[in-house]
Amino acid sequence: MSMCFLSFRCSCEMSNLTQPKDNITIGFTQSVLFGPVSVAPLLIFLYINGVVLFTLRSKPVFRETPRYVLLYNLIFSDTFQLALGQLLYILAATRVYMIRYLCFLIVIVAMLTTEISPYNLTVMSLERYVAVCFPLRHSAFVTVNNTGVSIAVVWAISGISTIIRIFMLILLESMPLDQYMLDFCSKEALYKHKVFYDYDKAFTGVTFVFVGIVILCSYFGVMIAARSASSGKASTTKAKKTVVLHMIQLLLILSSTLVSPILTAFYGKVDRVTLVRISYALFLCLVNLPRCLSGLIYGLRDQTIRPFLLYNLSFGLSHPVMVSGK
């Protein structure tokens, strides 16, 4: 859901930048993808997110607290998108071609899950705003049922955008979906009309401006409440840090839009193997890493989640006393 479409876009950078599919794919396969050093981080990212998801479903306190439910939804969409991005990247690197409708399904799900994170961050920021500015009404406003409705709205907004893209493909693209693709599976291989990129840029710009304004307003609202509050300074300070974390997370999501300009700047100035290694490093650091850091940072900074998360991450070897009896 960004100009380079986050990790999904990065999964096909190799295809877009080097249309002659020869040395770069072979070089990538041999020198980057299948090396243990390159595969290990991808598996670690998925493992960390999987453990965070398991932790958030392991105790009733997490399943019944709205902010943890919102966190679960955020990490769930990030993990799903992370897995799809890695799958598409591996398929492109190994020169695996597929029928268009199968690629279409993968791309649609990737687009849907990619657009969840910014809107989910909006709801999480508003939840912290209500908790600080309207503490007496927080328990009435922010319930598990209302949180479920908010999550449904987030998915609906992303779903509407995805449905529009589906109709754009059906109406604008003439190639049948039951044919084998002549290129790697990617958003760019399916959508070739300029109108799609114009829509993508417009939707991305509106989304991030809207989300940024909401998070900033939430932060300033919390700051005003902090200055006027006579008690609860600790919780207010924590809320401010949480909202700042949401803004940083939004910026990390936006960082994936830098992948395409950076690769374009290097294109033609370095050899193909080097270009592929650069693309992999960008894919790892600017696309995958932010989606892994979300759950890890939230889990480690939250005093309630942290002992359970550390216990699960270490396969039960750490903090056994703290989690026993919980």
C-alpha positions in Angstrom: 0.0 0.0 0.0 2.8 2.3 -0.7 4.4 3.6 -3.9 6.6 0.5 -4.1 3.9 -1.5 -2.3 5.8 -2.4 0.7 7.4 -5.9 0.8 5.2 -7.1 -2.0 6.7 -4.5 -4.4 10.1 -5.5 -3.3 9.4 -9.1 -4.1 9.4 -8.2 -7.8 12.0 -5.5 -8.0 14.3 -7.9 -9.7 11.7 -8.5 -12.4 11.0 -4.8 -13.0 14.6 -3.6 -13.1 16.0 -6.3 -15.3 13.5 -7.4 -18.0 16.1 -9.8 -19.6 15.7 -12.6 -17.1 19.1 -14.2 -17.2 22.2 -13.4 -15.1 20.5 -11.5 -12.4 18.1 -14.3 -11.4 20.8 -16.9 -11.5 23.2 -14.7 -9.6 20.6 -14.0 -7.0 19.7 -17.6 -6.6 23.3 -18.7 -6.2 24.7 -15.9 -4.2 21.9 -14.5 -2.1 18.6 -16.4 -1.7 19.7 -19.9 -0.7 22.6 -18.9 1.5 21.9 -19.6 5.2 22.9 -16.0 6.0 20.1 -14.6 3.8 17.4 -17.1 4.6 17.9 -17.0 8.4 16.7 -13.4 8.9 13.5 -14.2 7.0 12.8 -17.2 9.2 13.7 -15.3 12.3 11.2 -12.5 11.5 8.4 -15.0 11.0 9.3 -16.8 14.1 9.3 -13.7 16.3 5.9 -12.5 14.9 4.5 -16.0 15.3 5.6 -16.1 19.0 4.1 -12.7 19.6 0.8 -13.8 18.0 0.8 -17.0 20.1 1.6 -15.0 23.3 -1.3 -12.6 22.6 -3.7 -15.5 22.4 -2.3 -17.5 25.3 -3.9 -15.7 28.2 -7.4 -14.4 28.8 -6.1 -11.0 29.8 -4.7 -10.5 26.3 -7.8 -11.8 24.6 -10.1 -9.6 26.7 -8.2 -6.3 26.7 -9.0 -4.0 23.7 -5.5 -2.6 23.2 -4.1 -6.1 23.0 -6.8 -7.2 20.6 -5.8 -4.3 18.4 -2.1 -5.2 18.7 -3.0 -8.8 17.7 -4.8 -7.5 14.6 -1.8 -5.3 13.6 0.8 -8.1 14.0 -1.5 -10.6 12.3 -1.8 -8.5 9.2 1.9 -7.7 9.3 2.9 -11.4 9.6 0.6 -12.5 6.8 2.0 -9.8 4.5 5.5 -10.6 5.6 5.0 -14.2 4.6 3.4 -13.3 1.2 6.2 -10.9 0.4 8.9 -13.5 1.1 7.0 -16.1 -0.9 6.8 -13.8 -3.9 10.4 -12.8 -3.6 11.5 -16.5 -3.5 9.2 -17.3 -6.5 10.8 -14.5 -8.5 14.3 -15.5 -7.6 13.8 -19.1 -8.5 12.0 -18.2 -11.8 8.8 -19.9 -10.9 5.9 -18.8 -13.2 2.3 -19.5 -12.5 -1.2 -19.2 -13.9 -2.5 -15.6 -13.7 -5.5 -16.3 -11.5 -3.3 -17.9 -8.9 -1.0 -14.9 -8.9 -4.0 -12.7 -8.9 -5.2 -14.3 -5.6 -1.8 -13.9 -4.0 -1.5 -10.3 -5.1 -5.0 -9.4 -3.8 -4.4 -10.8 -0.4 -1.0 -9.1 -0.3 -2.6 -5.7 -1.1 -5.4 -6.3 1.5 -3.1 -7.1 4.4 -0.6 -4.4 3.4 -3.2 -1.7 3.9 -4.4 -2.8 7.3 -1.4 -1.5 9.3 -1.8 2.3 8.9 -5.5 2.2 9.8 -4.9 -0.1 12.7 -2.3 2.3 14.0 -5.0 5.0 13.8 -7.4 3.1 16.0 -4.6 2.3 18.5 -3.7 5.9 18.8 -7.3 6.9 19.3 -7.6 4.3 22.0 -4.7 5.8 23.9 -6.2 9.3 23.5 -9.5 8.2 25.0 -7.6 6.4 27.8 -5.8 9.6 28.8 -8.2 12.3 28.0 -11.4 10.5 29.0 -10.3 8.0 31.6 -13.8 7.8 33.3 -15.4 6.9 30.0 -12.7 4.7 28.6 -14.1 1.5 29.9 -17.5 2.4 28.4 -16.2 3.5 25.0 -13.4 1.1 24.5 -14.9 -2.4 25.0 -14.0 -5.7 23.3 -17.1 -5.5 21.2 -16.4 -1.9 20.1 -12.8 -2.9 19.3 -14.1 -5.8 17.2 -16.3 -3.3 15.3 -13.3 -1.0 14.8 -11.2 -3.9 13.4 -14.1 -4.8 11.1 -14.1 -1.2 9.8 -10.4 -1.2 9.3 -10.6 -4.4 7.2 -13.6 -3.0 5.3 -11.8 0.1 4.3 -8.9 -2.0 3.0 -11.3 -4.4 1.4 -13.1 -1.6 -0.5 -9.8 -0.4 -1.9 -8.9 -4.0 -2.9 -12.3 -4.5 -4.5 -11.7 -1.4 -6.6 -8.4 -2.8 -7.7 -10.1 -6.1 -8.6 -12.6 -4.3 -10.9 -9.8 -2.3 -12.4 -8.0 -5.5 -13.4 -11.2 -7.1 -14.8 -12.2 -4.0 -16.8 -8.8 -2.8 -18.0 -6.7 -5.9 -18.5 -7.5 -8.0 -21.5 -5.3 -11.1 -20.9 -7.4 -14.1 -19.6 -6.7 -15.2 -16.0 -6.4 -18.8 -17.0 -3.2 -18.3 -18.9 0.4 -18.8 -17.7 2.3 -15.6 -17.0 5.3 -14.8 -19.0 6.8 -12.9 -16.0 7.2 -13.3 -12.3 4.1 -13.0 -10.2 3.8 -9.4 -9.1 1.5 -6.5 -8.9 3.3 -4.9 -11.8 2.9 -8.0 -13.9 -0.8 -7.9 -13.5 -1.5 -4.2 -13.6 0.0 -2.5 -16.6 -2.3 0.5 -17.1 -1.1 3.9 -15.8 -4.5 4.6 -14.2 -3.7 1.9 -11.6 -0.5 3.6 -10.5 -2.3 7.0 -10.3 -5.0 5.4 -8.1 -2.3 3.7 -6.0 -0.4 6.9 -5.4 -3.6 8.9 -4.6 -4.9 6.2 -2.2 -1.5 5.9 -0.5 -1.1 9.6 -0.2 -4.6 10.2 1.3 -4.2 7.3 3.7 -0.9 8.3 5.2 -1.9 12.0 5.4 -5.1 11.0 7.2 -3.4 8.5 9.5 -0.5 11.0 10.2 -3.0 13.8 11.2 -4.9 11.5 13.5 -1.8 10.3 15.2 -0.5 13.8 15.6 -3.8 15.1 17.0 -3.8 12.2 19.4 -0.3 13.0 20.6 -1.1 16.7 21.1 -4.3 15.8 22.9 -2.3 13.5 25.3 0.2 16.3 25.8 -2.5 18.8 26.8 -4.0 16.2 29.1 -0.6 15.6 30.7 -0.1 19.3 31.5 -3.5 19.7 33.1 -3.6 16.3 34.9 -2.9 16.4 38.6 -2.5 12.6 38.8 -1.7 9.6 36.6 1.5 11.2 35.3 3.1 7.8 34.8 0.3 6.5 32.6 0.1 9.8 30.7 3.8 9.7 29.9 3.5 6.1 28.8 0.6 7.0 26.6 2.6 9.8 25.0 5.5 7.3 24.3 3.0 4.9 22.8 1.6 7.4 20.4 5.1 8.5 19.4 5.8 4.8 18.8 2.8 4.7 16.5 4.2 7.6 14.5 7.6 6.0 14.2 5.9 2.8 13.1 4.1 4.7 10.4 7.3 6.2 9.2 8.9 2.8 9.1 6.0 1.6 6.9 6.6 4.6 4.7 10.3 3.7 4.5 9.5 0.9 2.1 8.6 3.5 -0.5 12.3 4.3 -0.7 13.1 0.9 -2.1 12.3 1.7 -5.7 14.1 5.2 -5.8 17.2 3.7 -4.3 17.3 0.8 -6.7 16.7 3.2 -9.6 19.6 5.3 -8.4 22.0 2.3 -8.4 20.6 0.9 -11.7 23.2 1.2 -14.4 26.0 2.2 -12.0 26.7 -1.2 -10.5 26.9 -4.7 -12.0 23.8 -6.9 -11.8 24.9 -9.2 -9.0 25.6 -6.2 -6.8 22.3 -4.7 -7.7 20.5 -7.8 -6.7 22.4 -7.9 -3.4 21.4 -4.3 -2.8 17.8 -5.1 -3.6 17.8 -8.0 -1.1 19.4 -5.8 1.6 16.6 -3.2 1.0 14.0 -5.9 1.0 15.3 -7.1 4.3 15.9 -3.8 6.1 13.2 -1.5 4.8 10.4 -3.9 4.2 10.6 -7.0 6.4 12.4 -5.6 9.4 9.8 -2.9 10.3 7.0 -5.5 10.2 9.0 -7.7 12.6 10.0 -4.8 14.9 6.3 -3.9 15.6 5.4 -6.9 17.6 8.8 -7.2 19.3 9.0 -3.6 20.5 5.4 -3.6 21.7 5.9 -6.9 23.5 9.1 -6.0 25.2 8.0 -2.5 26.4 4.7 -3.7 27.8 5.2 -4.9 31.4 2.3 -7.4 31.1 3.3 -9.0 27.8 7.1 -9.0 28.3 7.6 -12.0 30.7 5.3 -14.2 28.7 6.9 -13.1 25.4 10.5 -13.7 26.7 9.4 -17.1 28.1 7.9 -18.1 24.7 10.8 -16.7 22.6 13.3 -18.7 24.7 11.3 -22.0 24.4 10.4 -21.8 28.1 14.0 -21.4 29.4 13.6 -17.9 30.8 11.3 -16.4 33.5 9.6 -19.7 34.4 8.6 -18.4 37.8 6.9 -15.2 36.5 4.7 -17.1 34.1 3.9 -20.0 36.3 0.4 -19.9 37.7 -0.8 -17.3 35.3 
